[in-house]
């Protein structure tokens, strides 16, 4: 497995912003990384169904890549299908239920990593 080497400065601020980072070689520049912890209250999800939640994530911009990390308490059988920025400060989170029964998950904190 190849390693990615980074050059340049890295600055972390109290608001979770990390940048600028300049990858070496022919890689693209990562201009923005932000970690946000947001409470998400998923709707009840039937077995075999996918639910989509709309989450406010400050600083999100269309075109950003999103990594959504569920809480450790996420019910067995639920899985993250994906997450994307649908509008400024708005992330759509998709979760699938393969538990064999409907699941009504309580509100919990999710971590969202935005990369631009």
Secondary structure, DSSP 4 states (H G I P E B T S, - for coil): -PPPPEES--EE-TTSEEE-BEESTTPPPB--EEEEEEEE-PPPB-TT-EEEEEEE-TT--TT-EEEEE--TTPPTTEEEEEEEEEETTEEEEEEEE-SSS-B-PPPEEEEEEEE-
